[in-house]
Amino acid sequence: MRFKLDDFTTKDEVKTAVNKTKWNGGNTYTDKALTLLLDEGFTVRNGARKGVAQVGIIVTDGNSTDPYKTRKQAAQVISKGIYMFAIGVGAVYRPELDILASDPSSEFVFTVDTLDALETIKRLLAYRVCKEKPTESMEEICRQQVADVAFILDSSADIGQSNFDELIDFIDKVVSNFDIGSDNTRVGLITFADAPKIEFNLDSYTKPAEVEQGLSNVRFTSGQRNTDLAIQMMTNQIFSDSLERKDVPRIGIVITGGYPQGITKTHEDGS
């Protein structure tokens, strides 16, 4: 173990210790690392605290040397209530990542093509880790987190007026769980059919009542479902460099009712 939970008390101290860590080489004994995590990492003598969520993050770029022991140890770790995230780099064996991580794997497993690509998931990972507070409700967690959230809402003919109104109400209920403010969570909304439209941007409103009023002003338009154009608008205008906040996660939520007009282009823009 390079350092324990209670060895350092500031972020700078932790960063310095991480930067001093040297590469060892050798085989990939993932099971032994999990055993150390369980027997030493989350013990009271090494700084574990009662009533505080225990979160483990394993980063690996290959299959374990002993898959059977790895599977066995992973099950023991998760059975202790430890939240496990698995990050696979390169040509990893996805079934093993699923075993290493908590359920559902869609929320606890991340994969990137190269080590350089880890930069693209650091904010999302930090946001997910901070959510794992078992003593708090989802509403309490949401109010404590800071994020820039963009909703993309389908306003095409297939949706219809009544369903559109219900979706606006749904967004309103979701947003009510956020702590809205210029220094807290900010919300933007795009509607789309034949063309996308920014109903309001991240910096348009700074109070919950303003967001609620903004949602009440949104109108159903009808038309074809050009999802790709809405995604482009979100990327270029909602999440523009001028509106970006350092170390604040950017979250896009697409609400749609069917296949887009240009499915290939939509996949490309989504990627």
C-alpha positions in Angstrom: 0.0 0.0 0.0 1.5 3.3 -1.1 -0.4 5.4 1.5 -3.4 5.1 3.8 -6.6 7.0 4.1 -5.4 9.0 7.1 -1.8 9.7 5.9 -2.7 13.0 4.3 -5.3 15.8 5.0 -5.0 18.1 2.0 -5.5 17.6 -1.8 -2.0 18.9 -2.5 -0.5 16.3 -0.2 -2.4 13.5 -1.9 -1.4 14.8 -5.4 2.3 14.9 -4.3 2.2 11.3 -3.0 0.5 10.1 -6.2 3.1 11.8 -8.4 5.9 10.1 -6.4 4.4 6.6 -7.1 6.7 4.5 -9.2 5.9 1.8 -11.8 6.8 -1.7 -10.7 6.0 -3.9 -13.7 5.1 -7.6 -13.4 1.9 -9.6 -13.8 -1.6 -8.4 -13.2 -2.6 -9.9 -9.9 -5.8 -8.0 -9.5 -7.0 -10.5 -6.8 -4.1 -9.6 -4.5 -4.9 -5.9 -4.9 -8.5 -6.5 -3.9 -7.4 -8.5 -0.9 -5.2 -5.7 0.2 -8.1 -3.2 -0.3 -10.3 -5.3 1.9 -7.8 -6.3 4.6 -6.0 -3.0 4.9 -7.5 -0.2 2.8 -10.8 0.2 4.5 -9.9 -0.6 8.1 -10.3 1.7 11.1 -6.6 1.5 11.9 -5.8 2.8 8.5 -8.3 5.7 8.6 -11.7 4.3 7.7 -14.6 6.2 9.3 -17.9 4.9 10.5 -20.9 6.0 8.6 -18.9 7.3 5.6 -19.3 5.7 2.1 -16.4 3.5 1.1 -15.5 3.9 -2.6 -12.9 1.9 -4.5 -11.7 2.7 -8.0 -9.6 0.1 -9.9 -7.8 1.1 -13.1 -6.5 -1.7 -15.3 -5.3 -2.2 -18.9 -5.5 -6.0 -19.1 -7.0 -9.2 -18.0 -6.1 -10.4 -14.5 -3.5 -13.2 -14.1 -5.8 -15.3 -12.1 -9.4 -14.6 -13.2 -10.9 -17.2 -10.7 -9.3 -15.5 -7.7 -10.2 -12.1 -9.0 -13.8 -13.0 -9.4 -13.9 -14.4 -5.9 -12.2 -11.4 -4.3 -14.4 -8.9 -6.2 -17.5 -10.6 -4.8 -16.1 -10.3 -1.3 -15.3 -6.7 -1.6 -18.7 -5.8 -3.0 -20.5 -7.9 -0.4 -19.0 -5.6 2.3 -20.9 -2.7 0.9 -17.9 -1.0 -0.8 -18.9 0.9 -4.0 -16.5 -0.3 -6.7 -15.7 1.6 -9.9 -13.8 -0.2 -12.7 -11.9 1.7 -15.4 -10.6 -0.3 -18.3 -7.9 1.2 -20.5 -7.3 -0.2 -24.0 -8.2 -3.8 -25.1 -9.6 -4.9 -21.8 -11.9 -7.9 -21.1 -15.3 -6.2 -20.4 -16.9 -9.2 -18.6 -14.1 -8.9 -16.0 -14.7 -5.2 -15.5 -18.3 -5.9 -14.9 -17.3 -8.4 -12.2 -15.0 -5.9 -10.6 -17.6 -3.2 -10.4 -20.8 -2.6 -8.4 -24.2 -2.9 -10.1 -25.4 -1.6 -12.4 -22.2 -1.8 -14.5 -23.6 1.0 -16.8 -23.0 3.4 -13.9 -19.8 1.8 -12.4 -17.8 0.8 -15.4 -15.8 3.1 -17.6 -13.7 2.3 -20.6 -11.3 4.4 -22.6 -9.1 3.6 -25.6 -5.9 5.1 -24.2 -4.4 6.5 -21.0 -4.6 9.9 -22.5 -8.4 9.5 -22.8 -8.7 9.2 -19.1 -8.9 13.0 -19.1 -12.2 12.9 -20.8 -13.9 10.9 -18.0 -12.4 12.5 -14.9 -15.2 14.9 -14.2 -17.9 12.3 -14.8 -16.1 9.9 -12.5 -15.7 12.5 -9.8 -19.5 13.3 -10.0 -20.4 9.6 -9.8 -18.2 9.0 -6.8 -19.6 11.9 -5.0 -23.1 10.5 -5.4 -22.4 7.4 -3.4 -23.5 8.6 0.0 -25.8 5.9 1.5 -27.0 8.0 4.4 -28.5 10.7 2.1 -31.5 10.8 -0.2 -31.1 11.4 -4.0 -32.7 14.8 -3.5 -30.1 15.7 -0.8 -27.3 14.5 -3.0 -28.5 16.5 -6.0 -28.7 19.7 -4.0 -25.1 19.3 -2.9 -23.7 18.7 -6.3 -22.7 21.4 -8.8 -23.2 20.7 -12.5 -24.1 22.3 -15.8 -27.1 20.3 -17.1 -28.5 20.6 -20.7 -31.8 19.0 -21.6 -32.6 18.2 -25.2 -36.3 17.8 -25.7 -38.0 16.2 -28.7 -40.7 18.4 -30.1 -41.4 16.5 -33.3 -44.8 15.5 -34.7 -44.6 12.0 -33.2 -44.5 13.4 -29.7 -47.7 15.4 -29.9 -48.9 18.3 -27.7 -50.1 16.3 -24.7 -47.0 14.2 -24.4 -44.8 17.3 -24.9 -46.6 19.0 -22.0 -46.0 15.9 -19.8 -42.3 16.0 -20.7 -42.0 19.6 -19.7 -43.6 18.8 -16.4 -41.1 15.9 -16.0 -38.2 18.3 -16.6 -39.6 20.7 -14.1 -39.8 18.0 -11.4 -36.2 16.9 -12.1 -34.9 20.5 -11.9 -36.7 21.0 -8.6 -34.2 18.7 -7.0 -31.3 20.9 -8.1 -29.8 23.8 -6.2 -30.1 26.4 -9.0 -27.7 29.3 -9.0 -24.9 30.9 -10.9 -22.4 29.3 -8.6 -24.4 26.1 -8.1 -26.2 24.0 -10.7 -27.1 25.7 -14.0 -29.7 24.4 -16.5 -30.2 24.9 -20.2 -32.9 23.6 -22.5 -33.0 22.9 -26.3 -36.1 21.8 -28.1 -35.9 20.2 -31.6 -37.9 19.1 -34.5 -37.1 20.4 -38.0 -34.5 22.6 -36.4 -33.2 23.0 -32.8 -33.9 26.0 -30.6 -32.3 27.1 -27.4 -35.2 27.9 -25.1 -32.8 29.1 -22.4 -29.1 28.8 -21.9 -27.0 27.9 -18.8 -26.6 31.5 -17.8 -30.2 32.6 -18.5 -31.6 31.9 -15.1 -30.1 31.9 -11.6 -33.2 31.1 -9.5 -35.6 28.0 -9.4 -38.6 30.2 -10.0 -37.0 31.6 -13.2 -36.3 28.2 -14.6 -39.9 27.2 -13.8 -41.2 30.2 -15.6 -38.9 29.5 -18.5 -40.2 26.0 -18.8 -43.8 27.3 -18.8 -43.0 29.5 -21.8 -41.8 26.6 -24.0 -44.1 25.7 -26.9 -44.6 22.5 -28.9 -43.5 23.0 -32.6 -44.0 19.7 -34.4 -42.0 18.6 -37.5 -39.3 16.0 -38.3 -36.9 14.6 -35.7 -33.5 16.0 -36.4 -31.7 14.9 -33.3 -28.2 15.4 -34.7 -28.8 19.2 -35.1 -29.8 19.4 -31.4 -26.8 17.6 -30.2 -24.6 19.9 -32.3 -26.2 22.9 -30.8 -25.7 21.6 -27.3 -22.0 20.9 -27.9 -21.3 24.2 -29.7 -23.6 26.7 -27.9 -24.8 25.3 -24.5 -21.5 23.8 -23.6 -19.4 26.5 -25.3 -16.0 27.5 -24.0 -17.4 30.8 -22.9 -19.9 29.2 -20.6 -17.6 26.4 -19.3 -16.8 26.3 -15.6 -13.5 24.7 -14.5 -14.0 21.3 -12.8 -17.8 21.4 -13.1 -19.3 18.3 -14.9 -21.3 18.9 -18.0 -24.3 16.6 -18.3 -26.5 16.3 -21.4 -30.0 14.6 -21.2 -31.8 13.8 -24.4 -35.5 13.0 -24.2 -36.9 11.7 -27.5 -39.7 9.5 -28.8 -38.2 7.5 -31.7 -35.6 7.1 -34.4 -33.9 10.3 -35.7 -34.0 11.4 -39.3 -30.3 11.0 -39.8 -29.4 8.1 -37.5 -25.8 7.8 -38.7 -25.1 11.5 -38.2 -26.8 11.4 -34.8 -24.5 8.6 -33.7 -21.5 10.6 -34.9 -22.5 13.7 -33.1 -23.4 11.8 -30.0 -19.9 10.3 -29.9 
